[in-house]
Amino acid sequence: MEGFQDRLDVVAIPVGIFVLVVGLGTLLGQPWQYAAGGALGMVLQLIGAVAAIGIGIGLVGLGHFVEP
């Protein structure tokens, strides 16, 4: 088993997993049900949650699969 090659591995993977979990938690919590923002607020919250999931996956991929 190899050690970490640089600081990006150590930081990007846990941060990416955290952002991914936050995005999934936002989708599962369905906060748009309780907000008074209407349809526009719901769409913006959905876009933000999906974007957070994409950013989390990207960070994990960048930290784990991309070599320096």
C-alpha positions in Angstrom: 0.0 0.0 0.0 1.4 3.4 -1.0 1.3 6.5 1.1 -0.2 9.8 0.0 1.7 11.4 -2.8 0.9 15.0 -1.9 -1.4 17.2 0.2 -4.1 17.1 -2.5 -4.8 13.4 -1.6 -5.1 14.2 2.1 -7.4 17.2 1.7 -9.4 16.6 -1.5 -10.8 13.2 -0.7 -12.3 13.9 2.8 -13.6 17.4 1.6 -15.1 15.8 -1.5 -16.8 13.1 0.6 -18.2 15.7 2.9 -19.5 17.9 0.1 -21.1 14.8 -1.5 -22.8 13.8 1.8 -24.1 17.4 2.3 -25.5 17.3 -1.3 -27.2 14.0 -0.7 -28.5 15.1 2.7 -30.0 18.2 1.1 -31.8 16.1 -1.5 -33.1 13.6 1.1 -34.1 16.4 3.5 -36.2 18.1 0.9 -35.9 21.6 2.3 -38.0 23.1 -0.5 -41.1 21.7 1.2 -40.7 24.1 4.1 -39.4 27.2 2.3 -41.7 30.0 1.1 -39.7 30.6 -2.0 -42.1 29.0 -4.4 -41.1 27.2 -7.6 -38.0 29.3 -8.2 -36.7 28.6 -4.7 -37.3 24.9 -5.2 -35.5 24.8 -8.5 -32.5 26.8 -7.1 -32.2 24.4 -4.1 -32.4 21.4 -6.4 -29.7 22.8 -8.7 -27.5 23.6 -5.7 -27.9 20.1 -4.2 -27.0 18.5 -7.5 -24.1 20.9 -8.0 -22.8 20.0 -4.6 -22.9 16.3 -5.4 -21.1 17.0 -8.7 -18.4 19.0 -6.9 -18.0 16.3 -4.3 -17.5 13.6 -6.9 -15.1 15.9 -8.8 -13.0 16.5 -5.7 -12.8 12.8 -4.9 -11.9 12.0 -8.5 -9.3 14.8 -8.6 -7.7 13.7 -5.3 -7.8 10.0 -6.0 -7.5 9.3 -9.7 -5.5 12.3 -11.1 -1.7 11.9 -10.6 0.4 15.0 -9.9 
